[in-house]
Amino acid sequence: MHTLSERVWSALVCPACGAQLTQQAGGAACSRCKLHYPVAANGQLDLRLQRPKSETVEFALGGAPVPAGFDFKPLVTNPQPALELASLSIPWHLTLTLVSHFPKARANDALMLDLGCGDGIHRDIAQAFGYEWVGLDYVLPEAPIRGDGHALPFADGSFEFILSIAVLEHIQFPFVMMQEAFRCLQPGGVLIGTVSFMEPFHNDSLYHHSHLATYNTLHNAGFEVQAVSPSPDWQALQAIGAMALFRMAPGWLSRLLVAPLQALHRLWWWLGYAFTRSERASEAYRQLSTSGSFTFIARKPD
């Protein structure tokens, strides 16, 4: 049974007009446009858009998509994590390296948004870092709030931290979602997430992002981009094998089946670099061009 705290209720706004919501029996009502948002039998509040909404995104044309010198290197473990990592239980689709970059809550009543939270797998680790976890998902009943990433039902600056794992590729208008995430973060707040690149089509995915596209989407929303990193342990052949070619096979079996081709692929690139010394044949370039997904870390300026 989902129950929203008073702190969360105070952050909720109408996704259609942005006015404060008032709690009512059976759901919530907008103080301005009078729309009513129902609550399900399990306590899930449905704050999805009830009618079409227009959104404007502004683009600055003429500049380079990425500044010279930005390094798209693999993410390394933070040597000074906010918490002792050995004591944490890491959800299966996060990595210890990624979690080492999670920020600790700055305030006792800090909220963290799990954007596209699925079944709530990140709740415990969010609480370990001192946050009140707020889960939003468009479909799943396990989320406390059902909502749309294009029209987040939260007031400006509601969150210290936003986590969005494997969501951006399923969004119809990624620039709009990043603009909304930026709006809902406090100044100095952190956004951490992942997005598909060379993974095959899955679950109605739309825009799989290269490293350049990932940086561009974040930067255009106003973020200071701190990292966009390939996934050395989740490369294209592994992703395609597990998610498409040998779907439903045990993980160990799909890895075994693509292992010979993976070995030949690595050897081919090694020989290419050995003979040419070209940057476009380097290991760094291989990882960028064949990564299954990218990890990103960004910050809203103070």
C-alpha positions in Angstrom: 0.0 0.0 0.0 1.5 3.3 -1.1 1.4 6.3 1.3 2.8 9.7 0.5 4.3 11.7 3.3 3.3 15.4 3.9 6.7 16.4 2.6 6.0 14.7 -0.7 2.5 16.1 -0.8 3.9 19.6 -0.4 6.1 19.1 -3.5 3.3 17.9 -5.8 1.8 20.1 -8.5 -0.6 19.7 -11.3 1.2 18.3 -14.3 -1.1 20.3 -16.6 -0.8 23.8 -15.2 1.8 23.6 -12.4 -0.5 24.8 -9.6 -0.5 23.3 -6.1 -2.4 20.1 -5.6 -4.7 19.5 -2.6 -5.2 16.1 -1.0 -8.7 14.8 -1.2 -10.5 11.6 -0.5 -9.9 9.4 -3.6 -7.0 11.4 -4.9 -5.9 15.0 -5.5 -7.3 18.1 -7.0 -5.7 21.1 -8.8 -6.4 24.4 -7.1 -6.3 26.2 -10.5 -7.6 24.1 -13.4 -9.8 21.9 -11.1 -8.6 18.6 -12.6 -9.0 15.6 -10.3 -6.2 13.0 -10.1 -7.4 9.6 -8.8 -5.7 7.3 -6.4 -5.8 3.5 -7.0 -6.8 0.9 -4.5 -3.1 0.3 -3.7 -2.6 4.0 -2.9 -0.8 4.8 -6.2 -1.6 8.4 -7.1 -2.1 8.8 -10.9 -0.6 12.2 -12.0 -0.3 11.5 -15.7 -1.5 14.1 -18.1 -5.2 13.9 -18.7 -5.2 16.2 -21.8 -2.6 17.2 -24.3 0.0 19.8 -23.2 2.3 21.9 -25.3 6.0 22.4 -24.2 8.6 24.7 -25.7 12.3 23.8 -25.9 14.8 26.3 -26.9 18.0 25.4 -28.9 21.1 27.5 -29.4 22.2 26.8 -32.9 25.7 27.1 -34.4 27.9 25.7 -31.6 29.8 22.5 -31.3 27.7 19.7 -29.6 30.6 18.9 -27.2 33.4 21.2 -26.0 36.9 20.3 -27.1 38.7 18.2 -24.6 35.7 16.6 -22.9 36.8 13.1 -22.0 34.3 10.3 -22.5 36.3 7.8 -20.5 34.9 4.9 -18.5 33.7 5.8 -15.1 36.1 5.0 -12.2 35.2 4.4 -8.6 35.0 7.6 -6.6 38.0 7.4 -4.1 36.0 9.5 -1.6 32.4 8.2 -1.7 29.7 9.8 0.5 29.2 6.5 2.3 31.2 3.4 3.1 30.4 1.2 0.1 31.1 -2.1 1.7 28.1 -1.8 3.9 25.7 -1.2 1.0 23.4 -3.7 -0.8 23.7 -2.7 -4.5 20.7 -3.4 -6.7 21.6 -5.8 -9.5 21.5 -3.3 -12.4 23.6 -0.7 -10.7 27.4 -1.0 -10.2 29.5 -0.2 -7.2 31.4 2.3 -9.3 28.2 4.2 -10.2 26.9 4.1 -6.6 30.2 5.6 -5.4 29.2 8.8 -7.1 25.8 9.1 -5.4 25.6 12.3 -3.3 24.6 12.2 0.3 21.5 14.1 1.4 22.4 17.6 2.5 19.2 18.1 4.5 17.3 15.8 6.9 14.1 16.2 4.8 15.8 15.9 1.4 13.8 14.2 -1.4 15.3 12.0 -4.1 13.3 11.3 -7.3 13.6 7.9 -8.9 12.5 8.8 -12.4 11.2 5.6 -14.0 11.4 3.7 -10.8 10.0 0.4 -12.0 9.2 -1.8 -9.0 11.0 0.4 -6.5 14.3 -1.4 -6.5 16.3 1.7 -5.6 14.3 2.6 -2.5 16.7 1.1 0.0 19.9 2.5 -1.4 18.3 6.0 -1.7 17.4 5.8 2.0 20.9 4.7 2.8 22.2 8.0 1.4 19.7 9.9 3.6 16.9 10.7 1.2 13.2 10.2 1.3 12.7 8.2 -1.8 10.0 9.3 -4.3 9.3 6.8 -7.1 7.6 7.8 -10.3 6.8 5.4 -13.2 4.4 5.7 -16.1 3.0 2.2 -16.0 4.0 0.0 -13.1 1.7 -0.3 -10.0 4.7 -0.7 -7.7 5.4 3.1 -8.1 3.9 5.4 -5.5 3.2 8.0 -8.2 2.2 7.3 -11.8 3.5 10.2 -13.9 5.0 11.3 -17.2 8.6 12.3 -17.5 7.6 15.0 -20.0 5.4 16.7 -17.4 6.8 16.0 -13.9 4.2 16.7 -11.2 6.6 18.4 -8.8 7.4 22.0 -7.9 10.6 23.7 -9.1 13.6 22.6 -7.1 11.9 19.8 -5.2 14.8 17.3 -5.3 18.5 17.2 -4.3 19.1 14.1 -6.4 17.4 12.5 -9.4 18.2 9.0 -10.6 17.0 7.7 -14.0 18.2 4.3 -15.0 17.5 3.0 -18.5 14.6 5.5 -19.0 15.7 8.1 -21.5 15.6 5.8 -24.5 11.9 5.2 -23.8 11.0 8.9 -23.8 9.2 10.4 -26.9 10.9 13.8 -26.4 14.2 13.4 -24.5 14.9 17.2 -24.5 11.7 17.8 -22.8 12.3 15.2 -20.0 15.8 16.6 -19.4 14.3 20.1 -19.2 11.8 18.9 -16.6 14.5 17.1 -14.6 16.5 20.3 -14.5 13.5 22.3 -13.4 12.8 19.9 -10.5 16.3 19.8 -9.2 17.6 22.2 -6.6 20.6 24.4 -7.5 23.6 22.2 -6.9 21.5 19.0 -7.3 22.8 16.0 -9.1 21.3 13.9 -11.9 22.7 10.4 -12.4 21.4 7.9 -15.0 22.0 5.5 -17.9 20.7 5.4 -21.5 20.8 2.7 -24.2 23.2 3.0 -27.1 23.9 -0.2 -28.9 21.3 -2.3 -27.1 18.7 -3.6 -29.5 15.2 -2.2 -29.7 13.3 -3.1 -26.5 10.1 -2.2 -24.7 9.1 0.4 -27.3 12.5 2.2 -27.1 12.8 5.3 -29.3 16.0 7.2 -29.2 19.2 5.3 -28.3 21.9 7.8 -27.4 25.5 7.9 -28.5 27.9 9.6 -26.2 27.6 12.9 -28.2 23.8 12.8 -28.1 23.9 12.1 -24.3 26.1 15.1 -23.7 24.1 17.3 -26.0 20.7 16.4 -24.4 22.0 17.2 -20.9 23.9 20.3 -21.9 20.9 21.7 -23.8 18.8 21.4 -20.7 21.3 23.5 -18.7 23.3 20.9 -16.8 27.0 21.0 -16.1 27.9 17.6 -17.6 30.5 15.9 -15.4 30.7 12.5 -17.0 29.4 10.5 -20.0 30.9 7.1 -19.9 30.7 3.9 -21.9 30.0 0.6 -20.2 33.1 -1.7 -20.7 31.2 -4.7 -19.3 28.1 -4.2 -21.4 29.3 -3.9 -25.0 27.2 -4.3 -28.2 27.7 -8.0 -28.8 26.8 -8.8 -25.2 23.7 -6.6 -25.3 22.5 -7.9 -28.6 23.1 -11.5 -27.6 21.3 -11.2 -24.3 18.4 -9.0 -25.4 17.8 -10.2 -29.0 19.8 -13.0 -30.6 19.4 -15.4 -27.6 16.7 -13.7 -25.7 15.3 -15.8 -22.7 18.5 -17.8 -22.5 20.4 -17.7 -19.2 22.9 -14.9 -19.0 25.9 -17.2 -18.8 24.7 -19.0 -22.0 24.2 -15.9 -24.1 27.7 -14.7 -23.0 29.2 -18.0 -24.0 27.6 -18.0 -27.4 28.9 -14.5 -28.3 32.3 -15.0 -26.7 34.1 -16.2 -29.8 32.9 -13.3 -31.9 33.7 -10.9 -29.0 37.2 -12.3 -28.9 37.7 -11.9 -32.7 36.3 -8.3 -32.5 38.8 -7.3 -29.8 41.6 -8.9 -31.7 40.6 -7.1 -34.9 40.6 -3.7 -33.2 44.0 -4.5 -31.4 45.6 -5.3 -34.8 44.0 -2.2 -36.4 45.6 0.0 -33.7 48.9 -1.9 -33.8 49.3 -1.2 -37.5 47.8 2.3 -37.8 48.1 3.9 -34.4 45.0 5.8 -35.4 42.8 7.3 -32.6 39.8 5.8 -34.4 41.3 2.3 -33.9 42.1 2.9 -30.2 40.6 1.0 -27.3 38.9 4.2 -26.1 37.2 4.7 -29.5 36.2 1.0 -29.6 34.4 1.3 -26.3 32.6 4.5 -27.4 31.5 3.0 -30.7 30.4 -0.4 -29.4 29.0 0.4 -25.9 25.7 -1.1 -25.0 24.8 1.9 -22.9 26.2 5.1 -21.5 26.3 6.4 -17.9 25.9 10.1 -17.2 26.5 12.4 -14.2 25.4 16.0 -14.4 24.8 18.8 -12.0 22.5 21.8 -11.9 24.6 25.0 -11.4 24.2 26.8 -8.1 
